[in-house]
Amino acid sequence: MGSDTSTVTVLYYDQNDMTSICSDVLNNLEVQTDDRVIFPSSYRDDKIIIAVLDGDCQVRNSLGDRAIYS
């Protein structure tokens, strides 16, 4: 199985406070041959993962961060 490592940005909701989207950058994660990233065993606890992005991405804005203009 995967001998490669990767840096990813994870977008998720915290199950205890689903009012905003959160993000984490995780480094040196094992990658399986089918390009799936292996998260540390406890990482998924209390999270609803929305997306896994390649690299260190900075989230500028997410849903609800900006006022709606009419």
PyMOL Python script that loads the backbone (N, CA, C, O; Angstrom):
from pymol import cmd

cmd.read_pdbstr("""\
ATOM      1  N   MET A   1       0.830  -1.175   0.000  1.00  0.00           N
ATOM      2  CA  MET A   1       0.000   0.000   0.000  1.00  0.00           C
ATOM      3  C   MET A   1       0.875   1.239   0.000  1.00  0.00           C
ATOM      4  O   MET A   1       2.101   1.128   0.002  1.00  0.00           O
ATOM      5  N   GLY A   2       0.261   2.432  -0.002  1.00  0.00           N
ATOM      6  CA  GLY A   2       0.924   3.673  -0.289  1.00  0.00           C
ATOM      7  C   GLY A   2       2.239   3.946   0.410  1.00  0.00           C
ATOM      8  O   GLY A   2       2.338   3.863   1.634  1.00  0.00           O
ATOM      9  N   SER A   3       3.229   4.267  -0.367  1.00  0.00           N
ATOM     10  CA  SER A   3       4.510   4.649   0.192  1.00  0.00           C
ATOM     11  C   SER A   3       4.722   6.152   0.059  1.00  0.00           C
ATOM     12  O   SER A   3       5.722   6.685   0.541  1.00  0.00           O
ATOM     13  N   ASP A   4       3.799   6.827  -0.583  1.00  0.00           N
ATOM     14  CA  ASP A   4       3.885   8.261  -0.811  1.00  0.00           C
ATOM     15  C   ASP A   4       3.239   9.000   0.362  1.00  0.00           C
ATOM     16  O   ASP A   4       2.398   8.440   1.065  1.00  0.00           O
ATOM     17  N   THR A   5       3.639  10.273   0.574  1.00  0.00           N
ATOM     18  CA  THR A   5       2.978  11.100   1.581  1.00  0.00           C
ATOM     19  C   THR A   5       2.484  12.373   0.915  1.00  0.00           C
ATOM     20  O   THR A   5       2.939  12.748  -0.166  1.00  0.00           O
ATOM     21  N   SER A   6       1.541  13.031   1.586  1.00  0.00           N
ATOM     22  CA  SER A   6       0.897  14.178   0.978  1.00  0.00           C
ATOM     23  C   SER A   6       0.508  15.207   2.029  1.00  0.00           C
ATOM     24  O   SER A   6       0.328  14.883   3.203  1.00  0.00           O
ATOM     25  N   THR A   7       0.380  16.460   1.581  1.00  0.00           N
ATOM     26  CA  THR A   7      -0.210  17.535   2.379  1.00  0.00           C
ATOM     27  C   THR A   7      -1.586  17.805   1.801  1.00  0.00           C
ATOM     28  O   THR A   7      -1.743  17.940   0.588  1.00  0.00           O
ATOM     29  N   VAL A   8      -2.585  17.884   2.673  1.00  0.00           N
ATOM     30  CA  VAL A   8      -3.953  18.161   2.228  1.00  0.00           C
ATOM     31  C   VAL A   8      -4.593  19.207   3.131  1.00  0.00           C
ATOM     32  O   VAL A   8      -4.193  19.393   4.281  1.00  0.00           O
ATOM     33  N   THR A   9      -5.593  19.880   2.582  1.00  0.00           N
ATOM     34  CA  THR A   9      -6.449  20.765   3.363  1.00  0.00           C
ATOM     35  C   THR A   9      -7.802  20.086   3.451  1.00  0.00           C
ATOM     36  O   THR A   9      -8.359  19.664   2.438  1.00  0.00           O
ATOM     37  N   VAL A  10      -8.332  19.981   4.662  1.00  0.00           N
ATOM     38  CA  VAL A  10      -9.615  19.319   4.902  1.00  0.00           C
ATOM     39  C   VAL A  10     -10.638  20.382   5.283  1.00  0.00           C
ATOM     40  O   VAL A  10     -10.409  21.175   6.196  1.00  0.00           O
ATOM     41  N   LEU A  11     -11.766  20.393   4.578  1.00  0.00           N
ATOM     42  CA  LEU A  11     -12.898  21.253   4.930  1.00  0.00           C
ATOM     43  C   LEU A  11     -13.926  20.390   5.643  1.00  0.00           C
ATOM     44  O   LEU A  11     -14.253  19.299   5.175  1.00  0.00           O
ATOM     45  N   TYR A  12     -14.440  20.871   6.776  1.00  0.00           N
ATOM     46  CA  TYR A  12     -15.361  20.044   7.559  1.00  0.00           C
ATOM     47  C   TYR A  12     -16.261  20.899   8.446  1.00  0.00           C
ATOM     48  O   TYR A  12     -15.988  22.073   8.694  1.00  0.00           O
ATOM     49  N   TYR A  13     -17.332  20.280   8.912  1.00  0.00           N
ATOM     50  CA  TYR A  13     -18.176  20.846   9.964  1.00  0.00           C
ATOM     51  C   TYR A  13     -17.839  20.139  11.261  1.00  0.00           C
ATOM     52  O   TYR A  13     -17.654  18.922  11.275  1.00  0.00           O
ATOM     53  N   ASP A  14     -17.759  20.882  12.342  1.00  0.00           N
ATOM     54  CA  ASP A  14     -17.629  20.292  13.664  1.00  0.00           C
ATOM     55  C   ASP A  14     -19.033  19.845  14.072  1.00  0.00           C
ATOM     56  O   ASP A  14     -19.964  20.651  14.068  1.00  0.00           O
ATOM     57  N   GLN A  15     -19.192  18.573  14.421  1.00  0.00           N
ATOM     58  CA  GLN A  15     -20.524  18.048  14.750  1.00  0.00           C
ATOM     59  C   GLN A  15     -21.149  18.753  15.945  1.00  0.00           C
ATOM     60  O   GLN A  15     -22.372  18.739  16.090  1.00  0.00           O
ATOM     61  N   ASN A  16     -20.349  19.363  16.798  1.00  0.00           N
ATOM     62  CA  ASN A  16     -20.877  20.039  17.981  1.00  0.00           C
ATOM     63  C   ASN A  16     -21.235  21.499  17.725  1.00  0.00           C
ATOM     64  O   ASN A  16     -21.893  22.129  18.553  1.00  0.00           O
ATOM     65  N   ASP A  17     -20.806  22.044  16.583  1.00  0.00           N
ATOM     66  CA  ASP A  17     -21.091  23.435  16.230  1.00  0.00           C
ATOM     67  C   ASP A  17     -21.069  23.555  14.716  1.00  0.00           C
ATOM     68  O   ASP A  17     -20.040  23.872  14.119  1.00  0.00           O
ATOM     69  N   MET A  18     -22.218  23.295  14.103  1.00  0.00           N
ATOM     70  CA  MET A  18     -22.282  23.268  12.638  1.00  0.00           C
ATOM     71  C   MET A  18     -22.647  24.624  12.045  1.00  0.00           C
ATOM     72  O   MET A  18     -23.283  24.687  10.993  1.00  0.00           O
ATOM     73  N   THR A  19     -22.249  25.712  12.709  1.00  0.00           N
ATOM     74  CA  THR A  19     -22.586  27.042  12.207  1.00  0.00           C
ATOM     75  C   THR A  19     -21.602  27.570  11.182  1.00  0.00           C
ATOM     76  O   THR A  19     -21.923  28.508  10.453  1.00  0.00           O
ATOM     77  N   SER A  20     -20.410  26.990  11.106  1.00  0.00           N
ATOM     78  CA  SER A  20     -19.443  27.459  10.116  1.00  0.00           C
ATOM     79  C   SER A  20     -18.549  26.312   9.658  1.00  0.00           C
ATOM     80  O   SER A  20     -18.357  25.320  10.361  1.00  0.00           O
ATOM     81  N   ILE A  21     -18.014  26.483   8.462  1.00  0.00           N
ATOM     82  CA  ILE A  21     -17.109  25.497   7.894  1.00  0.00           C
ATOM     83  C   ILE A  21     -15.717  25.722   8.496  1.00  0.00           C
ATOM     84  O   ILE A  21     -15.249  26.857   8.587  1.00  0.00           O
ATOM     85  N   CYS A  22     -15.072  24.646   8.900  1.00  0.00           N
ATOM     86  CA  CYS A  22     -13.720  24.696   9.471  1.00  0.00           C
ATOM     87  C   CYS A  22     -12.738  24.109   8.467  1.00  0.00           C
ATOM     88  O   CYS A  22     -13.131  23.421   7.524  1.00  0.00           O
ATOM     89  N   SER A  23     -11.456  24.389   8.681  1.00  0.00           N
ATOM     90  CA  SER A  23     -10.434  23.793   7.811  1.00  0.00           C
ATOM     91  C   SER A  23      -9.180  23.481   8.619  1.00  0.00           C
ATOM     92  O   SER A  23      -8.861  24.166   9.590  1.00  0.00           O
ATOM     93  N   ASP A  24      -8.486  22.445   8.203  1.00  0.00           N
ATOM     94  CA  ASP A  24      -7.203  22.045   8.773  1.00  0.00           C
ATOM     95  C   ASP A  24      -6.267  21.689   7.636  1.00  0.00           C
ATOM     96  O   ASP A  24      -6.698  21.144   6.619  1.00  0.00           O
ATOM     97  N   VAL A  25      -4.988  21.993   7.801  1.00  0.00           N
ATOM     98  CA  VAL A  25      -3.959  21.535   6.881  1.00  0.00           C
ATOM     99  C   VAL A  25      -3.216  20.409   7.580  1.00  0.00           C
ATOM    100  O   VAL A  25      -2.691  20.591   8.678  1.00  0.00           O
ATOM    101  N   LEU A  26      -3.172  19.234   6.937  1.00  0.00           N
ATOM    102  CA  LEU A  26      -2.509  18.064   7.496  1.00  0.00           C
ATOM    103  C   LEU A  26      -1.328  17.703   6.604  1.00  0.00           C
ATOM    104  O   LEU A  26      -1.463  17.630   5.383  1.00  0.00           O
ATOM    105  N   ASN A  27      -0.182  17.479   7.211  1.00  0.00           N
ATOM    106  CA  ASN A  27       1.048  17.197   6.475  1.00  0.00           C
ATOM    107  C   ASN A  27       1.498  15.756   6.659  1.00  0.00           C
ATOM    108  O   ASN A  27       1.164  15.104   7.649  1.00  0.00           O
ATOM    109  N   ASN A  28       2.256  15.275   5.692  1.00  0.00           N
ATOM    110  CA  ASN A  28       2.899  13.957   5.760  1.00  0.00           C
ATOM    111  C   ASN A  28       1.920  12.808   5.991  1.00  0.00           C
ATOM    112  O   ASN A  28       2.205  11.884   6.753  1.00  0.00           O
ATOM    113  N   LEU A  29       0.767  12.872   5.328  1.00  0.00           N
ATOM    114  CA  LEU A  29      -0.214  11.790   5.442  1.00  0.00           C
ATOM    115  C   LEU A  29       0.100  10.700   4.428  1.00  0.00           C
ATOM    116  O   LEU A  29       0.518  10.982   3.305  1.00  0.00           O
ATOM    117  N   GLU A  30      -0.102   9.468   4.830  1.00  0.00           N
ATOM    118  CA  GLU A  30       0.099   8.345   3.918  1.00  0.00           C
ATOM    119  C   GLU A  30      -0.972   8.385   2.839  1.00  0.00           C
ATOM    120  O   GLU A  30      -2.131   8.697   3.113  1.00  0.00           O
ATOM    121  N   VAL A  31      -0.573   8.064   1.604  1.00  0.00           N
ATOM    122  CA  VAL A  31      -1.495   8.025   0.471  1.00  0.00           C
ATOM    123  C   VAL A  31      -1.513   6.601  -0.081  1.00  0.00           C
ATOM    124  O   VAL A  31      -0.467   6.035  -0.400  1.00  0.00           O
ATOM    125  N   GLN A  32      -2.717   6.030  -0.190  1.00  0.00           N
ATOM    126  CA  GLN A  32      -2.847   4.690  -0.760  1.00  0.00           C
ATOM    127  C   GLN A  32      -2.654   4.748  -2.264  1.00  0.00           C
ATOM    128  O   GLN A  32      -2.657   5.829  -2.853  1.00  0.00           O
ATOM    129  N   THR A  33      -2.486   3.592  -2.885  1.00  0.00           N
ATOM    130  CA  THR A  33      -2.261   3.540  -4.330  1.00  0.00           C
ATOM    131  C   THR A  33      -3.439   4.086  -5.131  1.00  0.00           C
ATOM    132  O   THR A  33      -3.264   4.488  -6.281  1.00  0.00           O
ATOM    133  N   ASP A  34      -4.650   4.105  -4.536  1.00  0.00           N
ATOM    134  CA  ASP A  34      -5.814   4.670  -5.231  1.00  0.00           C
ATOM    135  C   ASP A  34      -5.992   6.158  -4.939  1.00  0.00           C
ATOM    136  O   ASP A  34      -7.064   6.717  -5.171  1.00  0.00           O
ATOM    137  N   ASP A  35      -4.918   6.812  -4.419  1.00  0.00           N
ATOM    138  CA  ASP A  35      -4.880   8.250  -4.111  1.00  0.00           C
ATOM    139  C   ASP A  35      -5.727   8.664  -2.916  1.00  0.00           C
ATOM    140  O   ASP A  35      -5.953   9.857  -2.713  1.00  0.00           O
ATOM    141  N   ARG A  36      -6.202   7.704  -2.117  1.00  0.00           N
ATOM    142  CA  ARG A  36      -6.930   8.050  -0.894  1.00  0.00           C
ATOM    143  C   ARG A  36      -5.940   8.354   0.216  1.00  0.00           C
ATOM    144  O   ARG A  36      -4.973   7.622   0.422  1.00  0.00           O
ATOM    145  N   VAL A  37      -6.196   9.454   0.937  1.00  0.00           N
ATOM    146  CA  VAL A  37      -5.340   9.872   2.043  1.00  0.00           C
ATOM    147  C   VAL A  37      -5.773   9.134   3.306  1.00  0.00           C
ATOM    148  O   VAL A  37      -6.966   8.962   3.555  1.00  0.00           O
ATOM    149  N   ILE A  38      -4.797   8.700   4.101  1.00  0.00           N
ATOM    150  CA  ILE A  38      -5.074   8.022   5.359  1.00  0.00           C
ATOM    151  C   ILE A  38      -4.955   9.042   6.492  1.00  0.00           C
ATOM    152  O   ILE A  38      -3.869   9.558   6.754  1.00  0.00           O
ATOM    153  N   PHE A  39      -6.076   9.332   7.164  1.00  0.00           N
ATOM    154  CA  PHE A  39      -6.089  10.260   8.286  1.00  0.00           C
ATOM    155  C   PHE A  39      -5.656   9.550   9.562  1.00  0.00           C
ATOM    156  O   PHE A  39      -5.854   8.342   9.696  1.00  0.00           O
ATOM    157  N   PRO A  40      -5.062  10.293  10.507  1.00  0.00           N
ATOM    158  CA  PRO A  40      -4.784   9.701  11.813  1.00  0.00           C
ATOM    159  C   PRO A  40      -6.072   9.129  12.410  1.00  0.00           C
ATOM    160  O   PRO A  40      -7.157   9.642  12.137  1.00  0.00           O
ATOM    161  N   SER A  41      -5.964   8.087  13.211  1.00  0.00           N
ATOM    162  CA  SER A  41      -7.146   7.332  13.669  1.00  0.00           C
ATOM    163  C   SER A  41      -8.214   8.190  14.343  1.00  0.00           C
ATOM    164  O   SER A  41      -9.402   7.930  14.152  1.00  0.00           O
ATOM    165  N   SER A  42      -7.843   9.186  15.113  1.00  0.00           N
ATOM    166  CA  SER A  42      -8.858   9.969  15.823  1.00  0.00           C
ATOM    167  C   SER A  42      -9.267  11.247  15.084  1.00  0.00           C
ATOM    168  O   SER A  42     -10.118  11.987  15.577  1.00  0.00           O
ATOM    169  N   TYR A  43      -8.685  11.522  13.922  1.00  0.00           N
ATOM    170  CA  TYR A  43      -8.940  12.796  13.244  1.00  0.00           C
ATOM    171  C   TYR A  43     -10.413  12.988  12.867  1.00  0.00           C
ATOM    172  O   TYR A  43     -10.930  14.100  12.971  1.00  0.00           O
ATOM    173  N   ARG A  44     -11.084  11.942  12.438  1.00  0.00           N
ATOM    174  CA  ARG A  44     -12.467  12.068  11.964  1.00  0.00           C
ATOM    175  C   ARG A  44     -13.476  12.270  13.099  1.00  0.00           C
ATOM    176  O   ARG A  44     -14.623  12.639  12.850  1.00  0.00           O
ATOM    177  N   ASP A  45     -13.049  12.028  14.346  1.00  0.00           N
ATOM    178  CA  ASP A  45     -13.964  12.163  15.485  1.00  0.00           C
ATOM    179  C   ASP A  45     -14.593  13.551  15.511  1.00  0.00           C
ATOM    180  O   ASP A  45     -13.891  14.556  15.403  1.00  0.00           O
ATOM    181  N   ASP A  46     -15.910  13.605  15.653  1.00  0.00           N
ATOM    182  CA  ASP A  46     -16.683  14.846  15.771  1.00  0.00           C
ATOM    183  C   ASP A  46     -16.598  15.751  14.543  1.00  0.00           C
ATOM    184  O   ASP A  46     -16.827  16.956  14.652  1.00  0.00           O
ATOM    185  N   LYS A  47     -16.272  15.190  13.373  1.00  0.00           N
ATOM    186  CA  LYS A  47     -16.201  15.990  12.147  1.00  0.00           C
ATOM    187  C   LYS A  47     -17.085  15.395  11.061  1.00  0.00           C
ATOM    188  O   LYS A  47     -17.229  14.177  10.953  1.00  0.00           O
ATOM    189  N   ILE A  48     -17.671  16.272  10.263  1.00  0.00           N
ATOM    190  CA  ILE A  48     -18.343  15.875   9.032  1.00  0.00           C
ATOM    191  C   ILE A  48     -17.482  16.445   7.917  1.00  0.00           C
ATOM    192  O   ILE A  48     -17.526  17.644   7.641  1.00  0.00           O
ATOM    193  N   ILE A  49     -16.702  15.586   7.278  1.00  0.00           N
ATOM    194  CA  ILE A  49     -15.752  16.040   6.258  1.00  0.00           C
ATOM    195  C   ILE A  49     -16.497  16.349   4.959  1.00  0.00           C
ATOM    196  O   ILE A  49     -17.243  15.518   4.440  1.00  0.00           O
ATOM    197  N   ILE A  50     -16.282  17.548   4.453  1.00  0.00           N
ATOM    198  CA  ILE A  50     -16.940  18.026   3.242  1.00  0.00           C
ATOM    199  C   ILE A  50     -16.051  17.796   2.025  1.00  0.00           C
ATOM    200  O   ILE A  50     -16.521  17.343   0.982  1.00  0.00           O
ATOM    201  N   ALA A  51     -14.758  18.111   2.164  1.00  0.00           N
ATOM    202  CA  ALA A  51     -13.842  18.002   1.029  1.00  0.00           C
ATOM    203  C   ALA A  51     -12.417  17.826   1.516  1.00  0.00           C
ATOM    204  O   ALA A  51     -12.052  18.283   2.600  1.00  0.00           O
ATOM    205  N   VAL A  52     -11.613  17.151   0.691  1.00  0.00           N
ATOM    206  CA  VAL A  52     -10.182  17.006   0.926  1.00  0.00           C
ATOM    207  C   VAL A  52      -9.489  17.571  -0.313  1.00  0.00           C
ATOM    208  O   VAL A  52      -9.665  17.059  -1.418  1.00  0.00           O
ATOM    209  N   LEU A  53      -8.701  18.628  -0.122  1.00  0.00           N
ATOM    210  CA  LEU A  53      -8.051  19.336  -1.221  1.00  0.00           C
ATOM    211  C   LEU A  53      -6.553  19.064  -1.188  1.00  0.00           C
ATOM    212  O   LEU A  53      -5.965  18.968  -0.111  1.00  0.00           O
ATOM    213  N   ASP A  54      -5.928  18.940  -2.359  1.00  0.00           N
ATOM    214  CA  ASP A  54      -4.485  18.758  -2.430  1.00  0.00           C
ATOM    215  C   ASP A  54      -3.771  20.030  -1.994  1.00  0.00           C
ATOM    216  O   ASP A  54      -4.133  21.128  -2.417  1.00  0.00           O
ATOM    217  N   GLY A  55      -2.767  19.883  -1.157  1.00  0.00           N
ATOM    218  CA  GLY A  55      -1.906  20.996  -0.789  1.00  0.00           C
ATOM    219  C   GLY A  55      -2.417  21.818   0.372  1.00  0.00           C
ATOM    220  O   GLY A  55      -3.438  21.510   0.986  1.00  0.00           O
ATOM    221  N   ASP A  56      -1.671  22.876   0.653  1.00  0.00           N
ATOM    222  CA  ASP A  56      -1.971  23.808   1.734  1.00  0.00           C
ATOM    223  C   ASP A  56      -2.790  24.948   1.147  1.00  0.00           C
ATOM    224  O   ASP A  56      -2.239  25.895   0.586  1.00  0.00           O
ATOM    225  N   CYS A  57      -4.101  24.852   1.279  1.00  0.00           N
ATOM    226  CA  CYS A  57      -5.011  25.860   0.728  1.00  0.00           C
ATOM    227  C   CYS A  57      -5.487  26.784   1.840  1.00  0.00           C
ATOM    228  O   CYS A  57      -5.792  26.330   2.943  1.00  0.00           O
ATOM    229  N   GLN A  58      -5.550  28.062   1.554  1.00  0.00           N
ATOM    230  CA  GLN A  58      -6.069  29.026   2.510  1.00  0.00           C
ATOM    231  C   GLN A  58      -7.502  29.376   2.109  1.00  0.00           C
ATOM    232  O   GLN A  58      -7.744  29.833   0.992  1.00  0.00           O
ATOM    233  N   VAL A  59      -8.442  29.160   3.017  1.00  0.00           N
ATOM    234  CA  VAL A  59      -9.848  29.471   2.746  1.00  0.00           C
ATOM    235  C   VAL A  59     -10.046  30.964   2.985  1.00  0.00           C
ATOM    236  O   VAL A  59      -9.878  31.449   4.104  1.00  0.00           O
ATOM    237  N   ARG A  60     -10.399  31.678   1.940  1.00  0.00           N
ATOM    238  CA  ARG A  60     -10.614  33.127   2.064  1.00  0.00           C
ATOM    239  C   ARG A  60     -11.989  33.420   2.644  1.00  0.00           C
ATOM    240  O   ARG A  60     -12.121  34.210   3.578  1.00  0.00           O
ATOM    241  N   ASN A  61     -12.995  32.792   2.096  1.00  0.00           N
ATOM    242  CA  ASN A  61     -14.370  32.996   2.545  1.00  0.00           C
ATOM    243  C   ASN A  61     -15.094  31.669   2.444  1.00  0.00           C
ATOM    244  O   ASN A  61     -14.783  30.840   1.588  1.00  0.00           O
ATOM    245  N   SER A  62     -16.058  31.478   3.322  1.00  0.00           N
ATOM    246  CA  SER A  62     -16.937  30.315   3.206  1.00  0.00           C
ATOM    247  C   SER A  62     -18.358  30.775   3.494  1.00  0.00           C
ATOM    248  O   SER A  62     -18.584  31.925   3.870  1.00  0.00           O
ATOM    249  N   LEU A  63     -19.290  29.891   3.318  1.00  0.00           N
ATOM    250  CA  LEU A  63     -20.702  30.214   3.471  1.00  0.00           C
ATOM    251  C   LEU A  63     -20.948  30.935   4.789  1.00  0.00           C
ATOM    252  O   LEU A  63     -20.586  30.436   5.855  1.00  0.00           O
ATOM    253  N   GLY A  64     -21.565  32.113   4.712  1.00  0.00           N
ATOM    254  CA  GLY A  64     -21.900  32.879   5.894  1.00  0.00           C
ATOM    255  C   GLY A  64     -20.844  33.862   6.332  1.00  0.00           C
ATOM    256  O   GLY A  64     -21.091  34.642   7.252  1.00  0.00           O
ATOM    257  N   ASP A  65     -19.662  33.863   5.708  1.00  0.00           N
ATOM    258  CA  ASP A  65     -18.600  34.792   6.097  1.00  0.00           C
ATOM    259  C   ASP A  65     -18.834  36.213   5.614  1.00  0.00           C
ATOM    260  O   ASP A  65     -18.344  37.165   6.222  1.00  0.00           O
ATOM    261  N   ARG A  66     -19.567  36.363   4.541  1.00  0.00           N
ATOM    262  CA  ARG A  66     -19.778  37.681   3.960  1.00  0.00           C
ATOM    263  C   ARG A  66     -21.236  38.065   4.054  1.00  0.00           C
ATOM    264  O   ARG A  66     -22.121  37.213   3.972  1.00  0.00           O
ATOM    265  N   ALA A  67     -21.482  39.341   4.225  1.00  0.00           N
ATOM    266  CA  ALA A  67     -22.856  39.841   4.266  1.00  0.00           C
ATOM    267  C   ALA A  67     -23.470  39.729   2.877  1.00  0.00           C
ATOM    268  O   ALA A  67     -22.777  39.863   1.869  1.00  0.00           O
ATOM    269  N   ILE A  68     -24.766  39.483   2.834  1.00  0.00           N
ATOM    270  CA  ILE A  68     -25.489  39.411   1.564  1.00  0.00           C
ATOM    271  C   ILE A  68     -25.954  40.811   1.199  1.00  0.00           C
ATOM    272  O   ILE A  68     -26.636  41.471   1.984  1.00  0.00           O
ATOM    273  N   TYR A  69     -25.587  41.259   0.016  1.00  0.00           N
ATOM    274  CA  TYR A  69     -25.954  42.607  -0.448  1.00  0.00           C
ATOM    275  C   TYR A  69     -27.121  42.497  -1.423  1.00  0.00           C
ATOM    276  O   TYR A  69     -27.157  41.613  -2.279  1.00  0.00           O
ATOM    277  N   SER A  70     -28.073  43.412  -1.272  1.00  0.00           N
ATOM    278  CA  SER A  70     -29.193  43.407  -2.204  1.00  0.00           C
ATOM    279  C   SER A  70     -29.155  44.584  -3.130  1.00  0.00           C
ATOM    280  O   SER A  70     -30.033  44.729  -3.981  1.00  0.00           O
TER     281      SER A  70
END
""", "prot")
cmd.dss("prot")
cmd.show_as("cartoon", "prot")
cmd.util.cbc("prot")
cmd.orient("prot")
